[in-house]
Amino acid sequence: MMRYARQMQVAAVGTEGQSRIGHAHVLIVGAGGLGVPALQYLTGAGIGHITLIDPDRVEESNLHRQPIYGRHLGAPKALAAQMEMAALNADTVVTPVVSLLDPANAPPRIAAADIVLDCADSFAASYTLSDLCLAAGVPLISASALETGGYVGGFCGGAPSLRAVFPDLPDRAARCETAGVMGPMVGMLGAAQAQMALAVLIGIHPSPLGQILRFDGLRPSTFRFDGVAEPQSGPRFVARTDLTPQDLVIELRDATEAPVPAVPWAVRNGTPDPARRTVFACRSGLRAWHAAATLSPNWPGEIALLAAGDSE
């Protein structure tokens, strides 16, 4: 137990708190710039079981903000991270899942977890996790970083959801690949996710659920959102496997961006039919979100969103 001696000296932790940490199951979605520090600190703290899901492989451009992967170029991140965490702390079992999280495979993984960390660089993953965590009553610690800023917040599990606090998406999507990001910024936010998760697991008050920590450069600010009302409706993200030929799938990417549409029966310039579920498809889900927002105010039919990813 000497490994956790300094942690257990914290009055809020002690023997009981360390026992809760050791029996906890954490789901981490994303093994990149946010997921790496979160994973390291939770493994170091002695979390009993971590399920880590990520579909990507290590690239050289990752290393300035994901330093654990220096000897794993080309390997699946989830598998490489498991190897590194086994060397860090054998008390923590890390189960790697080399897969993209979507609405089809997320529910059982969320149900098995005590808390979920959203470390994914994806609007679709974040809102899918929020919708499902809200329904399951599971706390969600979500973060986002870009350039020199970002935020981390505690949602669901008794607090308002991500959708309640951020009901609208930005007009344009930016990613680390296109806008860049500072390594120390994602490091701070990922570490903050780990700290928030530990605080929830051991019952520290006031709870980080219902609170956001925001960084603008190096200037932090916080605000609470406990009283925010949940939206009554709104299109949800679906998995590709949820689609059937009865759905009207409207592919928003042109033939240059996506030579192969999201599904074989998708149309690029379809007219919505109230008798069929309309599914808007794009790469990240952002264009689909905005298309749904334009259609939905005067539309009686069902609308869904598909984040199809990069064209293969």
KEMI-642023 format. One line per 10 residues: number of its first residue (from 1); for each residue x, y, z of N, C-alpha, C, O. Coordinates in steps of 0.2 Angstrom, whole numbers. Layout:
NUM = X/Y/Z/X/Y/Z/X/Y/Z/X/Y/Z  ... $
This chain:
1 = 4/-6/0/0/0/0/4/6/0/2/12/0  11/6/1/15/11/0/15/15/-6/16/21/-6  13/12/-11/12/15/-18/7/21/-17/8/26/-20  2/20/-13/-4/25/-13/-3/29/-6/-8/33/-4  2/29/-3/3/32/4/1/39/4/-2/42/8  4/43/-1/4/50/-1/-4/52/-3/-6/57/-1  -7/48/-7/-13/49/-9/-18/48/-4/-23/52/-3  -17/43/0/-21/41/6/-20/46/12/-25/46/16  -15/50/12/-14/55/17/-19/61/16/-20/65/21  -22/62/10/-27/67/9/-33/65/13/-36/59/12 $
11 = -35/70/17/-41/68/21/-47/65/18/-51/61/20  -48/68/11/-54/66/8/-53/59/5/-58/56/3  -47/56/5/-46/49/2/-46/44/8/-51/41/9  -41/44/11/-40/39/16/-41/32/14/-40/30/8  -42/27/19/-43/20/17/-49/19/13/-49/15/8  -55/22/15/-61/21/12/-61/23/5/-63/20/0  -58/29/4/-58/32/-3/-53/28/-8/-55/27/-13  -48/26/-5/-43/21/-9/-46/15/-11/-45/12/-16  -51/12/-6/-54/6/-8/-59/7/-14/-60/3/-18  -63/13/-14/-67/15/-19/-63/16/-26/-66/13/-31 $
21 = -58/19/-25/-54/19/-31/-52/12/-34/-52/11/-40  -50/8/-30/-47/1/-32/-53/-3/-34/-51/-8/-38  -59/-2/-33/-65/-6/-35/-68/-2/-41/-73/-5/-43  -66/3/-43/-69/7/-48/-68/4/-55/-62/2/-57  -73/5/-60/-72/4/-67/-73/10/-71/-79/13/-71  -68/12/-74/-68/19/-78/-68/17/-86/-64/13/-88  -72/20/-89/-72/19/-97/-69/26/-99/-72/31/-98  -64/25/-103/-60/31/-106/-61/30/-114/-59/25/-117  -64/35/-117/-65/35/-124/-60/40/-127/-61/46/-127  -55/37/-130/-50/41/-134/-43/41/-130/-43/42/-124 $
31 = -38/39/-134/-32/37/-131/-27/42/-134/-21/41/-135  -29/49/-135/-25/54/-138/-22/59/-133/-20/57/-127  -22/65/-135/-19/70/-130/-23/71/-124/-19/72/-119  -29/70/-123/-33/70/-117/-33/64/-113/-32/63/-107  -33/58/-117/-34/52/-114/-27/49/-111/-28/46/-106  -22/51/-114/-15/49/-111/-14/52/-104/-13/47/-100  -14/58/-103/-13/60/-96/-19/58/-91/-17/56/-85  -25/57/-93/-30/55/-89/-29/48/-87/-30/46/-82  -27/44/-92/-25/37/-91/-20/36/-86/-20/32/-82  -14/40/-87/-8/39/-83/-10/41/-76/-8/37/-71 $
41 = -14/46/-75/-15/48/-68/-20/43/-64/-20/42/-58  -25/41/-68/-30/36/-65/-26/29/-64/-28/26/-59  -22/27/-68/-18/21/-67/-14/22/-61/-13/17/-57  -10/28/-61/-6/29/-55/-10/29/-49/-7/27/-43  -16/31/-49/-20/32/-43/-23/25/-40/-25/24/-35  -22/20/-45/-24/13/-43/-31/11/-45/-34/7/-41  -34/15/-50/-41/12/-52/-41/5/-54/-36/2/-57  -46/1/-52/-46/-6/-52/-46/-8/-60/-42/-13/-61  -51/-5/-64/-52/-8/-70/-53/-2/-75/-57/3/-73  -49/-1/-80/-50/4/-85/-51/1/-92/-47/-3/-94 $
51 = -57/3/-95/-58/1/-102/-56/7/-106/-59/12/-106  -52/6/-111/-49/11/-115/-51/9/-123/-49/4/-125  -55/14/-126/-57/13/-133/-55/18/-137/-55/24/-136  -51/16/-143/-49/21/-148/-47/17/-154/-44/11/-153  -49/19/-160/-48/16/-166/-41/17/-169/-40/14/-174  -38/22/-167/-32/25/-171/-25/22/-169/-24/18/-164  -21/23/-174/-14/21/-173/-9/27/-172/-11/32/-173  -4/25/-168/1/30/-167/4/33/-173/7/30/-177  4/40/-173/8/44/-179/13/48/-175/12/50/-170  18/50/-179/24/54/-176/21/61/-174/23/64/-169 $
61 = 16/64/-178/13/70/-176/9/70/-169/8/75/-167  8/64/-167/5/63/-160/9/65/-154/7/67/-149  16/64/-155/20/63/-150/21/69/-145/23/68/-140  20/75/-148/22/81/-144/16/82/-138/18/85/-134  11/78/-139/6/79/-134/4/72/-131/-1/71/-127  7/66/-134/5/60/-132/12/56/-131/13/51/-134  16/58/-126/23/56/-126/24/49/-124/29/46/-125  19/45/-121/20/38/-120/21/34/-126/23/28/-125  19/36/-132/19/32/-138/26/32/-141/26/30/-147  31/35/-139/37/36/-142/40/30/-145/43/30/-151 $
71 = 39/24/-142/42/18/-145/37/14/-148/38/8/-150  31/17/-150/25/13/-153/23/15/-159/17/14/-161  27/19/-163/24/21/-170/21/16/-174/24/11/-175  15/17/-176/11/13/-181/7/8/-177/3/4/-180  8/7/-170/4/3/-166/-3/6/-165/-4/12/-164  -8/1/-164/-14/4/-161/-13/7/-154/-10/5/-150  -16/13/-153/-15/17/-147/-17/13/-141/-14/13/-136  -23/10/-142/-26/7/-136/-21/1/-133/-20/0/-127  -19/-3/-138/-14/-8/-136/-7/-5/-133/-5/-8/-128  -5/0/-137/1/3/-134/1/6/-127/5/5/-123 $
81 = -5/9/-126/-6/12/-120/-7/7/-114/-5/7/-109  -10/1/-116/-11/-5/-111/-4/-7/-109/-3/-8/-103  1/-8/-114/8/-10/-112/11/-5/-107/14/-7/-103  10/2/-109/14/7/-105/10/7/-98/14/8/-93  4/6/-97/1/6/-90/2/0/-86/3/0/-80  3/-6/-90/5/-12/-86/12/-11/-83/13/-13/-77  16/-7/-86/23/-6/-83/22/-1/-77/26/-1/-72  17/4/-78/16/9/-73/13/7/-66/16/8/-61  8/2/-67/5/0/-61/1/-7/-62/-4/-6/-66  4/-12/-60/1/-19/-61/-6/-19/-58/-10/-24/-59 $
91 = -8/-15/-53/-14/-15/-49/-20/-14/-54/-25/-16/-52  -19/-10/-59/-24/-8/-63/-24/-12/-69/-19/-13/-73  -30/-15/-71/-31/-19/-77/-34/-14/-82/-39/-11/-81  -30/-13/-87/-33/-9/-93/-35/-14/-99/-31/-18/-101  -41/-13/-101/-44/-17/-106/-44/-13/-112/-48/-8/-113  -40/-14/-117/-40/-10/-124/-45/-13/-128/-46/-19/-129  -48/-8/-132/-53/-9/-137/-51/-5/-143/-52/1/-143  -49/-8/-148/-47/-5/-154/-53/-4/-159/-54/-9/-163  -57/1/-158/-63/2/-161/-65/9/-160/-63/13/-156  -70/11/-165/-73/18/-165/-79/17/-160/-83/12/-161 $
101 = -80/21/-155/-86/21/-151/-92/24/-156/-91/29/-159  -98/21/-155/-104/23/-159/-110/22/-155/-109/18/-150  -116/24/-157/-122/23/-153/-123/15/-152/-127/13/-148  -121/11/-156/-122/4/-156/-118/0/-151/-121/-4/-147  -112/2/-150/-107/-2/-145/-106/2/-139/-104/-1/-134  -109/8/-138/-108/12/-132/-112/9/-126/-109/9/-121  -118/8/-127/-123/7/-121/-120/1/-116/-120/3/-110  -118/-5/-118/-115/-10/-114/-109/-7/-110/-108/-9/-104  -105/-4/-114/-99/-1/-110/-100/4/-105/-97/4/-100  -105/8/-106/-107/13/-102/-110/10/-96/-109/12/-90 $
111 = -114/5/-97/-118/2/-91/-113/-2/-87/-114/-3/-81  -107/-4/-89/-102/-8/-85/-98/-3/-81/-94/-5/-77  -98/3/-83/-93/8/-80/-96/12/-74/-102/13/-74  -92/14/-69/-94/19/-64/-94/26/-66/-98/30/-63  -90/27/-71/-89/34/-73/-86/34/-80/-82/29/-82  -88/39/-84/-85/39/-91/-81/45/-92/-83/50/-90  -75/44/-96/-71/50/-98/-72/51/-105/-70/46/-109  -74/57/-108/-74/58/-115/-68/62/-117/-67/68/-115  -63/58/-120/-57/61/-122/-56/61/-129/-51/61/-132  -62/60/-133/-62/59/-140/-63/66/-143/-65/71/-141 $
121 = -60/66/-149/-60/72/-153/-65/72/-158/-64/72/-164  -71/72/-156/-77/70/-160/-84/73/-157/-85/71/-151  -87/77/-161/-94/80/-158/-98/74/-157/-102/74/-152  -98/69/-162/-103/64/-162/-102/59/-156/-107/58/-152  -95/58/-154/-94/54/-148/-96/57/-142/-99/54/-138  -95/64/-142/-96/67/-136/-104/68/-134/-106/66/-129  -108/69/-139/-115/70/-138/-118/63/-138/-123/62/-134  -115/58/-141/-118/51/-140/-117/49/-133/-121/46/-130  -110/50/-130/-109/48/-123/-114/52/-118/-116/49/-114  -115/58/-120/-119/62/-115/-126/60/-115/-129/59/-110 $
131 = -129/59/-121/-136/56/-121/-136/49/-118/-141/48/-114  -132/45/-119/-132/38/-116/-131/38/-108/-134/35/-104  -126/42/-106/-124/43/-99/-130/46/-95/-131/44/-90  -133/51/-98/-139/54/-95/-144/49/-94/-147/49/-88  -146/45/-99/-151/40/-98/-149/35/-93/-153/32/-90  -143/33/-93/-140/28/-88/-139/30/-81/-138/26/-77  -139/37/-80/-137/40/-74/-130/39/-72/-128/39/-66  -125/38/-77/-118/38/-76/-115/44/-77/-116/48/-82  -110/46/-72/-107/53/-73/-102/53/-79/-99/48/-81  -102/58/-82/-97/59/-88/-93/65/-87/-95/71/-86 $
141 = -86/64/-88/-81/70/-88/-79/71/-95/-76/67/-98  -81/76/-98/-80/78/-105/-75/84/-105/-75/89/-101  -70/83/-110/-66/89/-111/-65/90/-119/-66/85/-123  -62/96/-120/-61/98/-127/-55/103/-127/-55/107/-123  -50/102/-132/-45/106/-132/-43/108/-139/-44/104/-144  -41/114/-141/-39/117/-147/-35/122/-147/-36/127/-142  -29/123/-151/-25/128/-150/-22/129/-143/-18/125/-141  -24/135/-140/-21/136/-133/-26/136/-128/-25/139/-123  -32/133/-129/-37/134/-124/-41/127/-124/-40/123/-128  -46/127/-120/-51/121/-119/-55/122/-113/-54/126/-109 $
151 = -59/116/-112/-63/116/-106/-63/108/-104/-62/104/-107  -65/108/-97/-67/101/-95/-72/102/-90/-73/107/-86  -77/97/-90/-83/98/-86/-86/92/-84/-85/86/-87  -90/92/-79/-93/86/-76/-101/86/-78/-104/90/-75  -103/81/-81/-110/81/-84/-113/74/-82/-110/69/-80  -120/74/-82/-124/68/-81/-123/66/-74/-120/69/-70  -125/60/-73/-125/57/-66/-128/61/-61/-125/62/-55  -133/64/-62/-137/69/-58/-136/76/-60/-140/80/-57  -131/78/-64/-130/85/-67/-133/85/-74/-134/80/-77  -134/91/-76/-136/92/-83/-131/89/-88/-125/88/-86 $
161 = -134/88/-94/-130/84/-99/-126/89/-103/-127/95/-103  -121/87/-107/-118/91/-112/-123/95/-117/-122/100/-118  -128/91/-119/-133/94/-123/-137/100/-120/-138/104/-124  -138/99/-114/-141/105/-110/-137/111/-110/-140/116/-110  -131/110/-108/-126/116/-108/-124/119/-114/-123/125/-115  -123/114/-119/-121/116/-126/-126/114/-131/-124/109/-135  -132/117/-131/-137/114/-136/-135/115/-143/-138/112/-148  -131/120/-145/-129/121/-152/-122/120/-153/-117/121/-149  -120/118/-159/-113/117/-161/-111/123/-165/-115/127/-167  -104/124/-165/-102/129/-169/-103/129/-177/-105/123/-179 $
171 = -103/134/-180/-104/134/-187/-99/130/-191/-101/127/-196  -93/129/-189/-88/126/-192/-84/121/-188/-83/123/-182  -82/116/-190/-78/111/-186/-71/112/-187/-68/113/-192  -67/112/-181/-60/113/-181/-57/107/-177/-60/105/-172  -52/104/-179/-48/98/-176/-41/100/-175/-38/104/-178  -38/95/-171/-31/96/-170/-27/96/-176/-22/99/-177  -29/92/-181/-26/91/-187/-26/97/-192/-22/98/-196  -31/101/-190/-32/107/-195/-31/114/-191/-28/119/-194  -32/114/-185/-31/120/-181/-25/120/-176/-22/125/-174  -22/114/-175/-17/113/-170/-19/113/-163/-24/115/-161 $
181 = -14/111/-159/-16/111/-151/-9/111/-148/-4/108/-150  -8/114/-142/-2/114/-138/-3/108/-133/-8/107/-130  3/105/-133/3/99/-129/2/100/-122/-2/96/-119  5/105/-119/4/106/-112/-4/107/-110/-6/106/-105  -7/111/-115/-14/112/-114/-18/106/-113/-22/105/-108  -18/101/-118/-21/95/-117/-19/91/-111/-23/87/-108  -13/92/-109/-10/88/-103/-14/91/-97/-16/87/-93  -14/97/-97/-18/100/-91/-25/98/-90/-28/96/-85  -29/98/-96/-36/96/-96/-37/89/-95/-41/87/-92  -32/84/-98/-33/77/-97/-32/76/-89/-35/71/-86 $
191 = -27/79/-86/-25/78/-79/-31/80/-75/-33/77/-70  -35/86/-77/-41/88/-74/-46/83/-74/-50/83/-70  -47/80/-80/-52/75/-81/-51/69/-75/-55/67/-72  -44/67/-75/-43/62/-70/-45/64/-63/-47/61/-59  -43/71/-61/-44/73/-54/-52/74/-53/-54/72/-48  -56/76/-58/-63/76/-57/-66/69/-57/-70/68/-52  -63/64/-60/-66/58/-60/-65/55/-53/-69/52/-50  -59/56/-50/-57/53/-44/-61/57/-38/-64/54/-34  -63/63/-39/-67/67/-35/-74/64/-34/-77/64/-29  -77/62/-40/-83/59/-41/-83/52/-37/-88/51/-33 $
201 = -78/48/-39/-78/42/-36/-77/41/-29/-80/37/-25  -74/46/-25/-73/46/-18/-78/51/-15/-78/51/-9  -82/54/-19/-87/58/-16/-85/65/-13/-88/67/-8  -80/68/-16/-78/75/-13/-84/80/-15/-87/80/-20  -85/84/-10/-90/90/-11/-86/96/-10/-82/97/-6  -89/101/-14/-94/101/-19/-92/96/-25/-86/96/-27  -96/93/-28/-95/88/-33/-93/92/-40/-96/98/-41  -88/90/-44/-87/93/-50/-92/92/-55/-92/95/-60  -97/87/-54/-103/87/-58/-107/93/-58/-109/95/-52  -108/96/-64/-111/102/-64/-107/108/-64/-109/114/-62 $
211 = -100/107/-65/-95/112/-65/-91/112/-71/-89/106/-74  -89/117/-74/-84/118/-80/-78/122/-78/-79/127/-75  -73/119/-80/-66/123/-79/-64/124/-86/-63/120/-90  -63/131/-88/-61/133/-94/-55/137/-94/-53/140/-90  -51/135/-99/-44/138/-100/-44/142/-107/-46/140/-112  -42/149/-106/-41/153/-112/-34/155/-112/-32/159/-109  -30/151/-116/-23/152/-115/-21/149/-108/-23/143/-107  -18/152/-104/-17/150/-97/-21/153/-92/-20/153/-86  -27/157/-94/-31/160/-89/-37/155/-88/-41/155/-92  -37/153/-82/-43/148/-81/-49/152/-78/-48/157/-75 $
221 = -55/149/-79/-61/152/-76/-66/146/-75/-65/141/-78  -70/146/-70/-75/141/-69/-82/144/-68/-83/149/-67  -87/139/-70/-94/141/-68/-98/135/-67/-96/129/-70  -103/135/-63/-107/130/-62/-114/130/-66/-116/136/-68  -116/124/-68/-122/124/-72/-128/119/-69/-131/116/-73  -128/118/-63/-132/113/-60/-139/114/-62/-143/109/-62  -142/120/-63/-149/121/-64/-151/121/-71/-157/123/-72  -147/120/-76/-148/120/-83/-153/115/-84/-153/109/-82  -159/117/-88/-164/112/-90/-162/108/-96/-159/110/-100  -164/101/-96/-163/97/-101/-167/99/-107/-173/100/-106 $
231 = -165/99/-113/-169/100/-119/-174/95/-120/-173/89/-119  -180/97/-122/-185/92/-123/-184/87/-129/-187/82/-129  -181/89/-134/-180/85/-140/-174/87/-144/-170/92/-141  -172/84/-149/-167/85/-153/-164/79/-156/-164/74/-153  -162/79/-163/-160/74/-166/-154/70/-163/-149/74/-160  -154/64/-163/-148/60/-159/-144/57/-165/-146/56/-170  -138/55/-163/-133/52/-167/-135/44/-167/-137/42/-162  -134/41/-173/-135/34/-173/-129/31/-176/-125/34/-179  -129/24/-175/-123/20/-178/-125/18/-185/-131/18/-187  -120/17/-189/-121/15/-196/-126/8/-196/-130/7/-201 $
241 = -124/4/-191/-128/-2/-191/-135/-1/-189/-139/-6/-190  -137/5/-187/-144/6/-185/-148/8/-191/-154/8/-191  -145/9/-197/-149/11/-203/-151/5/-207/-149/0/-207  -157/7/-210/-160/2/-214/-162/5/-221/-163/11/-221  -164/1/-226/-166/4/-232/-172/8/-232/-174/12/-236  -176/8/-226/-182/12/-225/-180/19/-223/-184/23/-224  -174/20/-221/-172/27/-219/-170/31/-225/-167/28/-230  -172/37/-226/-169/41/-231/-163/44/-228/-163/49/-224  -157/42/-231/-151/44/-229/-148/49/-234/-147/48/-240  -147/55/-232/-145/61/-236/-137/62/-234/-136/64/-229 $
251 = -133/60/-239/-126/61/-239/-124/68/-240/-125/71/-246  -122/72/-235/-120/79/-236/-113/80/-239/-111/86/-241  -109/75/-239/-103/76/-242/-103/75/-250/-107/70/-252  -99/78/-254/-100/78/-261/-96/72/-263/-92/68/-259  -96/70/-270/-92/64/-272/-85/65/-272/-81/59/-271  -82/71/-271/-75/71/-271/-73/70/-263/-68/66/-262  -77/72/-259/-75/71/-252/-76/64/-250/-73/61/-246  -82/61/-252/-84/54/-250/-86/50/-257/-92/50/-258  -81/48/-261/-83/44/-267/-88/38/-265/-92/37/-269  -87/35/-259/-92/30/-257/-96/33/-252/-94/35/-246 $
261 = -103/33/-253/-107/36/-248/-108/32/-241/-105/27/-241  -111/35/-236/-111/32/-230/-114/25/-230/-112/21/-227  -120/24/-234/-123/18/-235/-124/17/-243/-125/23/-246  -125/12/-245/-126/11/-253/-132/15/-255/-132/17/-261  -137/15/-251/-144/18/-254/-144/26/-252/-149/29/-253  -139/29/-249/-139/36/-248/-140/40/-254/-137/38/-260  -143/46/-254/-143/50/-259/-140/57/-257/-139/58/-251  -138/60/-262/-134/67/-261/-138/73/-261/-137/78/-258  -144/72/-264/-149/78/-265/-156/76/-264/-160/77/-268  -157/73/-258/-164/70/-257/-168/75/-254/-166/80/-251 $
271 = -175/74/-255/-180/78/-252/-183/74/-246/-186/69/-248  -183/77/-240/-186/73/-235/-193/71/-236/-197/75/-238  -194/65/-233/-201/62/-233/-204/61/-226/-200/57/-223  -209/65/-224/-211/64/-217/-213/57/-215/-213/55/-209  -214/52/-220/-216/45/-219/-210/41/-217/-210/35/-215  -204/44/-219/-198/40/-217/-193/44/-213/-193/50/-213  -189/40/-209/-184/44/-205/-179/47/-209/-176/43/-213  -177/53/-208/-172/57/-212/-166/56/-208/-166/58/-202  -161/54/-211/-154/53/-208/-149/58/-212/-148/56/-218  -147/63/-209/-141/67/-212/-135/64/-210/-133/63/-204 $
281 = -130/63/-215/-124/60/-214/-118/65/-217/-119/68/-222  -113/65/-213/-107/69/-215/-101/66/-211/-102/61/-208  -95/69/-211/-89/66/-208/-90/66/-201/-89/61/-198  -90/72/-198/-90/73/-191/-97/73/-187/-97/73/-181  -102/75/-191/-108/76/-188/-110/83/-188/-116/84/-186  -106/87/-189/-107/95/-188/-112/97/-193/-117/100/-192  -111/95/-200/-115/98/-205/-122/94/-204/-127/97/-206  -122/88/-202/-128/85/-201/-132/88/-196/-138/89/-196  -129/90/-190/-132/94/-185/-135/100/-187/-141/101/-186  -132/104/-191/-135/110/-194/-140/109/-199/-145/113/-199 $
291 = -140/104/-203/-145/102/-208/-151/100/-204/-157/102/-206  -151/97/-198/-156/95/-194/-159/101/-191/-165/101/-190  -155/105/-189/-158/111/-185/-162/116/-190/-166/119/-188  -160/116/-196/-163/120/-201/-170/116/-203/-175/120/-204  -170/110/-203/-176/106/-205/-181/106/-200/-187/106/-201  -179/104/-194/-183/102/-188/-189/107/-186/-194/105/-184  -188/114/-186/-193/118/-183/-200/117/-186/-205/118/-183  -200/115/-193/-207/115/-196/-207/108/-199/-210/107/-204  -204/103/-196/-204/96/-199/-207/91/-194/-205/91/-188  -212/87/-196/-216/83/-192/-212/76/-191/-214/72/-187 $
301 = -208/74/-196/-205/68/-196/-199/67/-192/-197/72/-188  -196/61/-191/-191/59/-187/-184/61/-191/-184/60/-197  -179/64/-187/-173/65/-190/-167/62/-185/-168/62/-179  -162/60/-189/-156/57/-185/-150/59/-188/-150/62/-194  -144/58/-185/-138/61/-187/-133/55/-188/-133/50/-183  -129/55/-193/-124/50/-193/-117/53/-195/-116/57/-199  -112/52/-190/-105/54/-191/-101/49/-194/-100/44/-191  -100/49/-201/-98/44/-205/-91/43/-205/-88/38/-207  -87/48/-202/-80/48/-202/-77/49/-209/-80/51/-214  -70/48/-210/-67/49/-216/-68/44/-221/-69/38/-219 $
311 = -69/46/-227/-71/41/-233/-65/36/-233/-59/38/-234  -66/30/-234/-61/25/-235/-59/24/-242/-55/20/-244 $
